[in-house]
């Protein structure tokens, strides 16, 4: 999990280099595509940016959320980086 600490108006993250690459990739997608596309188009563009940055990732992973040995939710996550 990324942890954020402010230091004189500058964010410092637990995984600073990785977090900066992910944020940069997201900005690149938005700056090139703008707005108005479906989520799937943004996801495909984001995946291309992650590849450019050399980041390993998985897409649309099925997850089961357990609480005290009880299944409380099932869902898919878009990206695991």
C-alpha positions in Angstrom: 0.0 0.0 0.0 1.3 3.4 -0.9 1.7 5.7 2.1 1.7 9.4 1.7 3.5 11.9 3.8 3.7 15.6 3.1 7.1 17.3 3.4 6.8 21.1 2.7 4.0 20.7 0.1 5.8 17.8 -1.6 4.4 14.3 -1.4 6.7 11.5 -0.4 5.5 7.9 -1.0 6.6 4.6 0.4 7.3 3.4 -3.2 8.3 6.8 -4.6 9.7 5.7 -8.0 6.9 3.3 -8.7 4.2 5.7 -7.6 5.7 8.5 -9.8 5.7 6.2 -12.8 2.1 5.2 -12.3 1.0 8.9 -11.9 3.0 9.9 -14.9 1.4 7.1 -17.0 -2.1 8.3 -15.9 -1.3 11.9 -16.8 0.1 10.8 -20.2 -3.1 9.0 -21.0 -5.3 11.9 -20.0 -3.2 14.5 -21.8 -3.3 12.5 -25.0 -6.9 11.2 -25.0 -8.6 14.0 -23.1 -12.1 13.0 -21.8 -15.2 11.4 -23.2 -14.0 7.9 -23.9 -15.3 4.7 -22.3 -13.4 3.2 -19.4 -12.2 0.3 -21.6 -10.4 2.7 -23.9 -8.7 4.5 -21.0 -7.6 1.1 -19.6 -6.1 0.0 -22.9 -4.2 3.3 -23.1 -3.0 3.0 -19.5 -1.8 -0.6 -20.1 0.3 0.8 -23.1 1.8 3.4 -20.9 2.7 0.9 -18.2 4.4 -1.2 -20.8 6.4 1.9 -22.0 7.5 2.5 -18.4 8.6 -1.2 -18.1 6.1 -1.9 -15.3 4.7 -5.4 -14.8 1.0 -5.6 -14.2 -2.0 -7.9 -14.4 -5.5 -6.9 -15.5 -9.0 -7.8 -14.4 -8.1 -10.1 -11.6 -10.9 -11.9 -9.7 -10.7 -11.2 -6.0 -12.5 -12.6 -3.0 -12.7 -10.5 0.1 -12.7 -12.5 3.3 -13.4 -11.2 6.8 -13.0 -13.5 9.8 -13.1 -16.6 7.6 -16.2 -15.4 5.9 -16.6 -14.4 2.2 -18.0 -10.9 2.3 -17.5 -9.8 -1.4 -16.4 -10.9 -4.8 -15.1 -8.5 -7.4 -12.6 -7.8 -10.2 -9.8 -5.3 -9.9 -8.8 -3.4 -13.1 -5.0 -3.4 -12.5 -2.5 -5.0 -10.2 0.9 -3.3 -10.6 
